[in-house]
Amino acid sequence: MPNLSALEIDPQAAAQAYRDRIVGPVRGVLPEPVVKSIEEQLSGACTTEIAAFDEFTALLIDSALTEGYEHIIFDTAPTGHTIRLLQLPGAWSGFLEEGKGDASCLGPLSGLEKQRTQYNDAVASLANPRRTRLVLVARAQRATLREAARTHEELAAIGLSQQYLVINGVLPSSEAAQDELAAAICAREQAALAAMPDVLKSLPRDQVALKPFSLVGLDALCRLLGDATVTPEASLVALPSALNAPSLSALVDDIAADGHGLVMLMGKGGVGKTTLAAAVAVELAHRGLSVHLTTSDPAANLTDTLAGTLANLTVSRIDPHAETDRYRQHVLATKGAQLDAAGRALLEEDLRSPCTEEIAVFQAFSRVIREAGKIFVVMDTAPTGHTLLLLDATGAYHREVARQMGSTSVHYTTPMMMLQDPKQTKVLIVTLAETTPVLEAANLQADLRRAGIEPWAWVINNSIAASAPRSRLLRQRAYSELPEINAIATWYAKRYAVVPLLKNEPVGVDRLLELAAGNWALSERV
């Protein structure tokens, strides 16, 4: 449409351009083994993050890319990844100011020195309330509002004080009289808004109503901020009395039959991975199986979701900050113990590199998944982009081990080999029955297959169609879900399950057990 330009930053393409920019000038000049070594250093997730970050900072400052535009609007990655991204300008600026030394990510860093001015300008631009406005978007749910509050505080701590809040997808109260499900959702949302953390109540706030139509295409987007319109024919929308789709309990039966293994739930932010991971874990533990439930999502809070304890269930979180500190202390206590003062100072400088976090998180990830040889490990992963960076690091480690082992007959197993083995790992792709989440889930599946990882099942979460609503607005939403559910069942998934939108939020061990066992069909379905 007129006056609008759009750009999607492709991290992989940005990383390749970054590698070409660094390796190109030395190709044919340096010996081939040296060039290959540089390329290997540039193959990890750290390079991908830096390259995407370069694209991001270029758009934050005055440049040919932004000249002539009155507004630049960023749709950022989910919370955890975005906070990491917004912290990078300060982290890299400080690291470059001190001198990079013999850094563990020396390859990626070799292209950073020239960017020092750009990074400093990016820091200033982000912190300038006259130039940058940050809009937090949340649903009217207790968990997402708590996450928004944590995000607000973390961003304020790095100087982003100009913040606003939008509560998206709020069900209009006019629907409550038509339907028990709609009434329960309205009550739940209003209670969440009333209990909103105080730090959010002080922010300028707007509210956007849930729309009866799918938000795809210019026409739909232009109608987003207007009044919700429900067509008179909505009450006549033909919905099946039952979807006859497989339930989550059927998937859990198949998972439990193996006795142990790694179960990874993947998908974009906001699809409910944390809830479903917790539901699968508590059901396996309820059956007497040993389970370790963990998350690599910086924004997730499994403790809030479980709201209790259960025998046979251990819960943990891969905290990037804690893991990075543990890794640094370990390296200093082992490698650093044999160094003189000058050598130790150089090592400490190396370990201050932001790329150290990549190594530390990967090591924690590797430790956790190795437990799956004896027990069940259920992992609530970070949103798609962050998880793919972690898998990228896993693949780079596998290639390096394979190169070092050569043709030796010694048996070895890398974390990537475990992820690629369907007998050891089951990947569940979580999505919503909406156009964009399904397309993003399909792209995730393609990325996993390129890495040699075959998804085991898809889970369609919070399905309105599976809840048989009577509200006119919800019936229209339910009707639009049917083609997406059919596409997943027909084209995308080898096996799948559908989880309905429930009257009561699935928080707490008892409700999670009901969700996993399918007992919602008796107690909550309208």
RODO-2510 file (C-alpha; in nm, 4 decimals, decimal comma):
residues 526
     n   res          X          Y          Z
     1     m     0,0000     0,0000     0,0000
     2     p     0,1176     0,3612    -0,0458
     3     n     0,3662     0,5070     0,2055
     4     l     0,4584     0,1638     0,3457
     5     s     0,7797    -0,0309     0,2904
     6     a     0,8524    -0,3645     0,4552
     7     l     1,1744    -0,5483     0,5315
     8     e     1,2224    -0,8864     0,6979
     9     i     1,5682    -0,9481     0,8401
    10     d     1,6782    -1,3016     0,7465
    11     p     1,9345    -1,4086     1,0109
    12     q     2,0816    -1,6832     0,7938
    13     a     2,1229    -1,4553     0,4909
    14     a     2,2696    -1,1837     0,7141
    15     a     2,5149    -1,4366     0,8614
    16     q     2,6259    -1,5493     0,5151
    17     a     2,6796    -1,1903     0,4026
    18     y     2,8750    -1,1253     0,7223
    19     r     3,0950    -1,4315     0,6609
    20     d     3,1555    -1,3304     0,2996
    21     r     3,2527    -0,9807     0,4112
    22     i     3,5150    -1,1183     0,6510
    23     v     3,6473    -1,4195     0,4588
    24     g     3,6350    -1,2697     0,1085
    25     p     3,9386    -1,0383     0,1423
    26     v     4,1648    -1,3180     0,2775
    27     r     4,0570    -1,5955     0,0412
    28     g     4,3469    -1,6680    -0,1926
    29     v     4,5800    -1,4626     0,0275
    30     l     4,6057    -1,6819     0,3372
    31     p     4,6739    -2,0577     0,3234
    32     e     4,3592    -2,2655     0,2657
    33     p     4,3739    -2,4382     0,6095
    34     v     4,3757    -2,0941     0,7754
    35     v     4,0765    -1,9811     0,5664
    36     k     3,8860    -2,2998     0,6575
    37     s     3,9635    -2,2391     1,0243
    38     i     3,8212    -1,8870     1,0003
    39     e     3,5096    -2,0209     0,8251
    40     e     3,4606    -2,2770     1,1012
    41     q     3,4854    -2,0042     1,3651
    42     l     3,2169    -1,8154     1,1736
    43     s     2,9783    -2,1127     1,1493
    44     g     2,8207    -2,0922     1,4956
    45     a     2,5155    -1,9277     1,6402
    46     c     2,7241    -1,6392     1,7743
    47     t     2,7954    -1,5268     1,4180
    48     t     2,4255    -1,5482     1,3263
    49     e     2,3324    -1,3351     1,6260
    50     i     2,6009    -1,0753     1,5542
    51     a     2,5032    -1,0552     1,1859
    52     a     2,1336    -1,0046     1,2605
    53     f     2,2338    -0,7555     1,5272
    54     d     2,4347    -0,5616     1,2679
    55     e     2,1248    -0,5330     1,0493
    56     f     1,9208    -0,4231     1,3506
    57     t     2,1607    -0,1509     1,4636
    58     a     2,1948    -0,0170     1,1093
    59     l     1,8219     0,0585     1,1141
    60     l     1,8405     0,2263     1,4551
    61     i     2,0679     0,5090     1,3480
    62     d     2,0562     0,7717     1,0752
    63     s     2,1636     0,6033     0,7549
    64     a     2,0669     0,5605     0,3933
    65     l     1,8360     0,2807     0,5069
    66     t     1,6182     0,5091     0,7186
    67     e     1,6468     0,8392     0,5342
    68     g     1,3121     0,9620     0,4105
    69     y     1,1004     0,7655     0,6600
    70     e     0,9036     0,9365     0,9340
    71     h     0,8611     0,6167     1,1371
    72     i     1,0517     0,2902     1,1646
    73     i     0,8454     0,0144     1,3259
    74     f     1,0134    -0,3046     1,4502
    75     d     0,8234    -0,6255     1,5131
    76     t     1,0791    -0,7810     1,7456
    77     a     1,1487    -1,1417     1,8367
    78     p     0,9769    -1,2852     2,1481
    79     t     1,0708    -1,1390     2,4846
    80     g     1,3750    -1,3380     2,5899
    81     h     1,5491    -1,3070     2,2547
    82     t     1,4623    -0,9384     2,2255
    83     i     1,6047    -0,8514     2,5658
    84     r     1,9238    -1,0305     2,4647
    85     l     1,9279    -0,8332     2,1382
    86     l     1,8699    -0,4978     2,3076
    87     q     2,1411    -0,5683     2,5640
    88     l     2,3960    -0,6454     2,2925
    89     p     2,4810    -0,2859     2,1911
    90     g     2,6034    -0,2087     2,5417
    91     a     2,7700    -0,5479     2,5802
    92     w     2,9609    -0,5262     2,2532
    93     s     3,0502    -0,1594     2,3010
    94     g     3,1959    -0,2312     2,6436
    95     f     3,3786    -0,5403     2,5234
    96     l     3,5315    -0,3588     2,2254
    97     e     3,6252    -0,0632     2,4467
    98     e     3,8281    -0,2943     2,6718
    99     g     3,9896    -0,4787     2,3813
   100     k     3,8834    -0,8206     2,2661
   101     g     4,2057    -1,0086     2,3342
   102     d     4,2169    -1,3750     2,2377
   103     a     3,8404    -1,4104     2,2315
   104     s     3,6624    -1,7441     2,2105
   105     c     3,4553    -1,6037     1,9243
   106     l     3,7513    -1,4335     1,7587
   107     g     3,6204    -1,5132     1,4099
   108     p     3,2904    -1,3264     1,4532
   109     l     3,4621    -1,0470     1,6430
   110     s     3,7106    -0,9791     1,3670
   111     g     3,4396    -0,7849     1,1847
   112     l     3,3159    -0,5918     1,4847
   113     e     3,5922    -0,3397     1,5409
   114     k     3,4692    -0,1269     1,2499
   115     q     3,1208    -0,1195     1,4006
   116     r     3,2174     0,0487     1,7273
   117     t     3,0684     0,3889     1,6302
   118     q     2,7494     0,2268     1,5008
   119     y     2,7034     0,0356     1,8266
   120     n     2,7592     0,3430     2,0413
   121     d     2,5058     0,5350     1,8321
   122     a     2,2599     0,2454     1,8640
   123     v     2,2896     0,2523     2,2433
   124     a     2,2198     0,6265     2,2438
   125     s     1,9264     0,5903     2,0036
   126     l     1,7593     0,3177     2,2097
   127     a     1,7921     0,5168     2,5310
   128     n     1,6650     0,8433     2,3782
   129     p     1,2906     0,8791     2,4538
   130     r     1,2612     1,1416     2,1776
   131     r     1,3710     0,8825     1,9218
   132     t     1,2596     0,5443     2,0556
   133     r     0,9238     0,4290     2,1868
   134     l     0,8945     0,0703     2,3026
   135     v     0,5515    -0,0927     2,3058
   136     l     0,4996    -0,3988     2,5244
   137     v     0,2254    -0,6253     2,3879
   138     a     0,0504    -0,8749     2,6152
   139     r    -0,2672    -1,0774     2,6379
   140     a    -0,5069    -1,0364     2,9292
   141     q    -0,3563    -1,3363     3,1087
   142     r    -0,1807    -1,3433     3,4447
   143     a     0,1302    -1,5210     3,3128
   144     t     0,1826    -1,2931     3,0124
   145     l     0,1259    -0,9810     3,2217
   146     r     0,3851    -1,1002     3,4739
   147     e     0,6242    -1,1586     3,1839
   148     a     0,5512    -0,8087     3,0502
   149     a     0,6299    -0,6643     3,3942
   150     r     0,9652    -0,8455     3,4048
   151     t     1,0392    -0,7248     3,0530
   152     h     0,9547    -0,3663     3,1515
   153     e     1,1986    -0,3759     3,4418
   154     e     1,4815    -0,5386     3,2433
   155     l     1,4492    -0,2893     2,9599
   156     a     1,4256     0,0061     3,1973
   157     a     1,7496    -0,1173     3,3569
   158     i     1,9317    -0,0763     3,0244
   159     g     1,7897     0,2716     2,9653
   160     l     1,4712     0,2080     2,7641
   161     s     1,2359     0,4138     2,9770
   162     q     0,9871     0,5280     2,7090
   163     q     0,7476     0,2320     2,7319
   164     y     0,3834     0,1779     2,6485
   165     l     0,1513    -0,1191     2,6983
   166     v    -0,1048    -0,2733     2,4638
   167     i    -0,3374    -0,5488     2,5844
   168     n    -0,4279    -0,7429     2,2709
   169     g    -0,7097    -0,9815     2,1827
   170     v    -0,9492    -0,8998     2,4704
   171     l    -1,2853    -1,0736     2,4319
   172     p    -1,5648    -0,8092     2,4293
   173     s    -1,7864    -0,8316     2,7382
   174     s    -2,0940    -0,8326     2,5108
   175     e    -2,0133    -1,1936     2,4206
   176     a    -2,0357    -1,3151     2,7819
   177     a    -2,4158    -1,3387     2,7852
   178     q    -2,4192    -1,5766     2,4890
   179     d    -2,1948    -1,8543     2,6076
   180     e    -2,0549    -2,0185     2,9246
   181     l    -1,7121    -2,0387     2,7620
   182     a    -1,7192    -1,6703     2,6606
   183     a    -1,8389    -1,5707     3,0086
   184     a    -1,5557    -1,7674     3,1703
   185     i    -1,2955    -1,6123     2,9378
   186     c    -1,4254    -1,2592     3,0033
   187     a    -1,4180    -1,3141     3,3798
   188     r    -1,0664    -1,4596     3,3631
   189     e    -0,9378    -1,1703     3,1522
   190     q    -1,0912    -0,9017     3,3711
   191     a    -0,9469    -1,0665     3,6832
   192     a    -0,6012    -1,0736     3,5207
   193     l    -0,6268    -0,7041     3,4292
   194     a    -0,7376    -0,6132     3,7809
   195     a    -0,4396    -0,8007     3,9262
   196     m    -0,1930    -0,6459     3,6805
   197     p     0,1523    -0,5773     3,8341
   198     d     0,1836    -0,2189     3,9605
   199     v     0,4772    -0,1401     3,7277
   200     l     0,2448    -0,1947     3,4302
   201     k    -0,0428     0,0081     3,5746
   202     s     0,1774     0,3181     3,5592
   203     l     0,2365     0,2815     3,1825
   204     p     0,0228     0,4488     2,9134
   205     r    -0,2130     0,1697     2,8045
   206     d    -0,4352     0,0768     2,5126
   207     q    -0,6611    -0,2225     2,4624
   208     v    -0,7443    -0,4032     2,1380
   209     a    -1,0514    -0,6259     2,1175
   210     l    -1,0450    -0,9826     1,9890
   211     k    -1,1651    -0,9796     1,6284
   212     p    -1,3948    -1,2358     1,4661
   213     f    -1,1710    -1,2563     1,1581
   214     s    -0,8179    -1,3758     1,0870
   215     l    -0,5624    -1,0921     1,0874
   216     v    -0,4031    -1,1757     0,7531
   217     g    -0,4022    -0,9391     0,4585
   218     l    -0,4232    -0,5614     0,4231
   219     d    -0,8017    -0,5470     0,4558
   220     a    -0,7994    -0,7340     0,7868
   221     l    -0,5086    -0,5287     0,9217
   222     c    -0,6851    -0,2041     0,8334
   223     r    -0,9877    -0,3244     1,0350
   224     l    -0,7819    -0,4278     1,3398
   225     l    -0,8060    -0,0996     1,5272
   226     g    -1,1732    -0,0392     1,4455
   227     d    -1,4805    -0,1735     1,6186
   228     a    -1,5219    -0,5498     1,6166
   229     t    -1,7906    -0,6520     1,3704
   230     v    -1,9706    -0,9841     1,4024
   231     t    -2,1788    -1,0721     1,0992
   232     p    -2,5472    -1,1590     1,1578
   233     e    -2,4811    -1,4946     0,9934
   234     a    -2,2315    -1,5851     1,2665
   235     s    -2,4923    -1,7715     1,4678
   236     l    -2,5576    -1,9850     1,1584
   237     v    -2,1919    -2,0840     1,1075
   238     a    -2,1840    -2,4608     1,0732
   239     l    -1,9379    -2,6207     1,3128
   240     p    -1,8946    -2,9946     1,3593
   241     s    -2,0383    -3,1231     1,6869
   242     a    -1,6985    -3,2876     1,7463
   243     l    -1,3694    -3,2597     1,5625
   244     n    -1,2879    -3,6268     1,6136
   245     a    -0,9264    -3,5202     1,6392
   246     p    -0,6686    -3,7055     1,8506
   247     s    -0,6238    -3,5760     2,2068
   248     l    -0,3043    -3,4966     2,3923
   249     s    -0,3605    -3,8047     2,6093
   250     a    -0,3104    -4,0291     2,3055
   251     l     0,0305    -3,8710     2,2403
   252     v     0,1292    -3,9090     2,6061
   253     d     0,0392    -4,2807     2,5906
   254     d     0,2837    -4,3289     2,3033
   255     i     0,5535    -4,1238     2,4765
   256     a     0,5182    -4,3166     2,8047
   257     a     0,5523    -4,6519     2,6276
   258     d     0,9234    -4,5859     2,5683
   259     g     1,0020    -4,5617     2,9404
   260     h     1,2495    -4,2757     2,8964
   261     g     1,3636    -4,0186     2,6404
   262     l     1,3822    -3,6520     2,5499
   263     v     1,0571    -3,4690     2,4697
   264     m     1,1095    -3,1202     2,3254
   265     l     0,8214    -2,8786     2,2719
   266     m     0,9009    -2,6172     2,0084
   267     g     0,7140    -2,3313     1,8451
   268     k     0,6779    -1,9551     1,8215
   269     g     0,6206    -1,7389     2,1268
   270     g     0,2702    -1,7266     2,2734
   271     v     0,1412    -2,0657     2,1551
   272     g     0,1442    -2,2258     2,5005
   273     k     0,4593    -2,4411     2,4966
   274     t     0,5189    -2,3948     2,8698
   275     t     0,1682    -2,5119     2,9637
   276     l     0,1798    -2,8154     2,7342
   277     a     0,5314    -2,9115     2,8443
   278     a     0,4147    -2,8972     3,2058
   279     a     0,1023    -3,1020     3,1215
   280     v     0,3051    -3,3762     2,9500
   281     a     0,5571    -3,3826     3,2357
   282     v     0,3020    -3,4063     3,5187
   283     e     0,1100    -3,6808     3,3387
   284     l     0,4271    -3,8897     3,2903
   285     a     0,5242    -3,8318     3,6557
   286     h     0,1696    -3,9178     3,7656
   287     r     0,2191    -4,2583     3,6002
   288     g     0,5174    -4,3239     3,8254
   289     l     0,7869    -4,2369     3,5702
   290     s     1,0891    -4,0223     3,6618
   291     v     1,0677    -3,6871     3,4841
   292     h     1,2924    -3,3806     3,4609
   293     l     1,0973    -3,0784     3,3347
   294     t     1,3190    -2,7929     3,2205
   295     t     1,3044    -2,4789     3,0083
   296     s     1,5516    -2,2897     2,7923
   297     d     1,3029    -2,0042     2,7420
   298     p     1,4267    -1,6920     2,9269
   299     a     1,0675    -1,5696     2,9578
   300     a     0,9119    -1,8916     3,0861
   301     n     0,8177    -1,9545     3,4485
   302     l     0,7416    -2,3211     3,5050
   303     t     0,6930    -2,2650     3,8770
   304     d     0,3931    -2,0365     3,8148
   305     t     0,2411    -2,2886     3,5715
   306     l     0,2804    -2,5881     3,8038
   307     a     0,1791    -2,3981     4,1195
   308     g     0,2699    -2,7067     4,3212
   309     t     0,4883    -3,0168     4,3399
   310     l     0,4516    -3,3786     4,2334
   311     a     0,6357    -3,6993     4,3153
   312     n     0,8814    -3,8171     4,0472
   313     l     0,9010    -3,4664     3,8971
   314     t     1,2118    -3,2458     3,9047
   315     v     1,1925    -2,8909     3,7674
   316     s     1,4800    -2,6710     3,6488
   317     r     1,5592    -2,3761     3,4242
   318     i     1,8576    -2,3110     3,2012
   319     d     1,9379    -1,9582     3,3163
   320     p     2,1806    -1,7982     3,0668
   321     h     2,3284    -1,5648     3,3296
   322     a     2,3823    -1,8398     3,5871
   323     e     2,5200    -2,0815     3,3278
   324     t     2,7593    -1,8180     3,1900
   325     d     2,8901    -1,7433     3,5397
   326     r     2,9316    -2,1168     3,6103
   327     y     3,1193    -2,1640     3,2829
   328     r     3,3509    -1,8702     3,3506
   329     q     3,4326    -1,9967     3,6998
   330     h     3,5002    -2,3472     3,5669
   331     v     3,7387    -2,2228     3,2948
   332     l     3,9243    -1,9984     3,5387
   333     a     3,9556    -2,2845     3,7901
   334     t     4,0893    -2,5315     3,5294
   335     k     4,2565    -2,3635     3,2339
   336     g     4,3248    -2,0440     3,4318
   337     a     4,4916    -2,2255     3,7228
   338     q     4,7998    -2,3001     3,5123
   339     l     4,8457    -1,9452     3,3823
   340     d     5,0585    -1,6609     3,5099
   341     a     4,9008    -1,3265     3,6039
   342     a     4,9215    -1,1873     3,2507
   343     g     4,7781    -1,5034     3,0978
   344     r     4,4953    -1,5176     3,3491
   345     a     4,4097    -1,1526     3,2839
   346     l     4,3898    -1,2292     2,9100
   347     l     4,1675    -1,5320     2,9784
   348     e     3,9346    -1,3240     3,1971
   349     e     3,9072    -1,0688     2,9148
   350     d     3,8257    -1,3510     2,6721
   351     l     3,5493    -1,4787     2,9024
   352     r     3,3819    -1,1358     2,9140
   353     s     3,2891    -1,1760     2,5479
   354     p     2,9104    -1,1903     2,5005
   355     c     2,9710    -1,5000     2,2859
   356     t     3,0655    -1,6861     2,6047
   357     e     2,6941    -1,7138     2,6802
   358     e     2,6435    -1,9233     2,3665
   359     i     2,8983    -2,1798     2,4869
   360     a     2,7645    -2,1868     2,8428
   361     v     2,3999    -2,2366     2,7414
   362     f     2,4976    -2,5083     2,4951
   363     q     2,6882    -2,6960     2,7670
   364     a     2,3879    -2,6759     3,0020
   365     f     2,1607    -2,7950     2,7205
   366     s     2,3947    -3,0902     2,6559
   367     r     2,4009    -3,1893     3,0247
   368     v     2,0229    -3,1905     3,0457
   369     i     1,9521    -3,3939     2,7339
   370     r     2,2043    -3,6635     2,8292
   371     e     1,9806    -3,7445     3,1266
   372     a     1,7212    -3,8696     2,8769
   373     g     1,9114    -4,1969     2,8448
   374     k     1,7661    -4,3053     3,1796
   375     i     1,4622    -4,0875     3,2555
   376     f     1,2175    -3,8625     3,0751
   377     v     1,3420    -3,5117     3,0081
   378     v     1,0660    -3,2734     2,8953
   379     m     1,2017    -2,9446     2,7600
   380     d     1,0026    -2,6261     2,7124
   381     t     1,2233    -2,4603     2,4527
   382     a     1,2720    -2,0927     2,3808
   383     p     1,0688    -1,9487     2,0902
   384     t     1,1649    -2,0719     1,7448
   385     g     1,4441    -1,8300     1,6486
   386     h     1,6325    -1,8686     1,9748
   387     t     1,5966    -2,2489     1,9651
   388     l     1,7324    -2,2674     1,6108
   389     l     2,0397    -2,0720     1,7237
   390     l     2,0903    -2,3307     1,9983
   391     l     2,0538    -2,6142     1,7471
   392     d     2,3016    -2,4322     1,5235
   393     a     2,5550    -2,4411     1,8066
   394     t     2,4744    -2,8106     1,8606
   395     g     2,5406    -2,8824     1,4936
   396     a     2,8675    -2,6878     1,4950
   397     y     2,9859    -2,8886     1,7980
   398     h     2,8906    -3,2150     1,6255
   399     r     3,0858    -3,1234     1,3114
   400     e     3,3915    -3,0319     1,5173
   401     v     3,3794    -3,3613     1,7130
   402     a     3,3359    -3,5593     1,3915
   403     r     3,6319    -3,3755     1,2346
   404     q     3,8559    -3,4440     1,5330
   405     m     3,7569    -3,8112     1,5577
   406     g     3,8182    -3,8642     1,1859
   407     s     3,7983    -4,2295     1,0831
   408     t     3,8635    -4,3619     1,4330
   409     s     3,6671    -4,6655     1,5468
   410     v     3,6036    -4,5135     1,8897
   411     h     3,2288    -4,4861     1,9561
   412     y     3,0989    -4,1396     2,0394
   413     t     2,7606    -3,9714     2,0711
   414     t     2,7111    -3,5980     2,0333
   415     p     2,4007    -3,4072     2,1459
   416     m     2,3037    -3,3617     1,7795
   417     m     2,3128    -3,7372     1,7255
   418     m     2,0699    -3,7750     2,0161
   419     l     1,8365    -3,5128     1,8692
   420     q     1,8434    -3,6870     1,5308
   421     d     1,7618    -4,0298     1,6805
   422     p     1,3821    -4,0782     1,6892
   423     k     1,4237    -4,3535     1,9508
   424     q     1,5770    -4,1015     2,1910
   425     t     1,4088    -3,7701     2,1020
   426     k     1,0498    -3,6714     2,0271
   427     v     0,9956    -3,3155     1,9032
   428     l     0,6434    -3,1794     1,9449
   429     i     0,5693    -2,8672     1,7393
   430     v     0,3133    -2,6490     1,9175
   431     t     0,0950    -2,4104     1,7194
   432     l    -0,2412    -2,2369     1,7106
   433     a    -0,5069    -2,3009     1,4452
   434     e    -0,4369    -1,9666     1,2784
   435     t    -0,2712    -1,8847     0,9455
   436     t     0,0510    -1,7226     1,0666
   437     p     0,1329    -1,9645     1,3523
   438     v     0,0742    -2,2630     1,1207
   439     l     0,3012    -2,1185     0,8510
   440     e     0,5709    -2,0456     1,1101
   441     a     0,5378    -2,3980     1,2484
   442     a     0,5752    -2,5386     0,8961
   443     n     0,8910    -2,3302     0,8473
   444     l     1,0243    -2,4604     1,1796
   445     q     0,9585    -2,8165     1,0653
   446     a     1,1517    -2,7503     0,7444
   447     d     1,4453    -2,6065     0,9430
   448     l     1,4480    -2,9092     1,1723
   449     r     1,4439    -3,1491     0,8789
   450     r     1,7393    -2,9703     0,7219
   451     a     1,9225    -3,0361     1,0501
   452     g     1,8319    -3,4047     1,0277
   453     i     1,5686    -3,3817     1,3044
   454     e     1,2261    -3,5237     1,2186
   455     p     0,9369    -3,3762     1,4221
   456     w     0,7359    -3,6491     1,5957
   457     a     0,4006    -3,4727     1,6323
   458     w     0,2144    -3,1423     1,6145
   459     v    -0,0070    -3,0094     1,8945
   460     i    -0,2766    -2,7553     1,8067
   461     n    -0,3328    -2,5610     2,1271
   462     n    -0,6226    -2,3469     2,2528
   463     s    -0,8531    -2,4520     1,9705
   464     i    -1,1842    -2,2676     1,9784
   465     a    -1,3348    -2,5119     1,7284
   466     a    -1,2640    -2,7977     1,9720
   467     s    -1,4595    -2,6109     2,2417
   468     a    -1,7906    -2,5989     2,0489
   469     p    -1,8676    -2,2323     2,1390
   470     r    -2,2064    -2,0622     2,1115
   471     s    -2,0808    -1,7013     2,1156
   472     r    -2,1184    -1,5529     1,7681
   473     l    -1,7681    -1,4047     1,7699
   474     l    -1,6109    -1,7273     1,8929
   475     r    -1,8073    -1,9307     1,6366
   476     q    -1,6629    -1,7161     1,3581
   477     r    -1,3150    -1,7649     1,5015
   478     a    -1,3789    -2,1391     1,5318
   479     y    -1,4956    -2,1641     1,1712
   480     s    -1,1754    -1,9988     1,0473
   481     e    -0,9735    -2,2624     1,2365
   482     l    -1,1129    -2,5588     1,0453
   483     p    -0,9007    -2,5159     0,7260
   484     e    -0,5851    -2,4789     0,9374
   485     i    -0,6592    -2,7938     1,1394
   486     n    -0,7296    -2,9796     0,8174
   487     a    -0,4007    -2,8595     0,6621
   488     i    -0,2045    -2,9848     0,9628
   489     a    -0,3819    -3,3210     0,9637
   490     t    -0,3515    -3,3645     0,5858
   491     w    -0,0218    -3,2062     0,4866
   492     y     0,2095    -3,1190     0,7721
   493     a     0,1922    -3,3647     1,0596
   494     k     0,2597    -3,7385     1,0777
   495     r     0,0572    -3,7378     1,3994
   496     y    -0,1193    -3,4555     1,5795
   497     a    -0,3401    -3,3663     1,8732
   498     v    -0,5890    -3,0868     1,9388
   499     v    -0,6193    -2,9171     2,2783
   500     p    -0,9343    -2,7038     2,3252
   501     l    -0,9591    -2,3545     2,4669
   502     l    -1,0733    -2,4171     2,8239
   503     k    -1,3013    -2,2269     3,0555
   504     n    -1,0461    -2,2443     3,3365
   505     e    -0,6822    -2,1595     3,2796
   506     p    -0,4727    -2,4810     3,3070
   507     v    -0,2585    -2,3686     3,6010
   508     g    -0,1719    -2,6076     3,8834
   509     v    -0,0921    -2,9781     3,8901
   510     d    -0,4548    -3,0957     3,9037
   511     r    -0,5695    -2,8932     3,6005
   512     l    -0,2569    -2,9879     3,4073
   513     l    -0,3345    -3,3550     3,4749
   514     e    -0,6912    -3,2986     3,3508
   515     l    -0,5543    -3,1334     3,0376
   516     a    -0,3090    -3,4149     2,9601
   517     a    -0,5577    -3,6914     3,0382
   518     g    -0,8388    -3,5325     2,8352
   519     n    -1,0696    -3,5018     3,1369
   520     w    -1,1605    -3,1512     3,0212
   521     a    -1,4093    -3,3271     2,7931
   522     l    -1,6215    -3,4023     3,1003
   523     s    -1,5676    -3,0971     3,3187
   524     e    -1,5043    -2,8007     3,0909
   525     r    -1,6308    -2,8504     2,7397
   526     v    -1,9459    -2,6547     2,6725
***
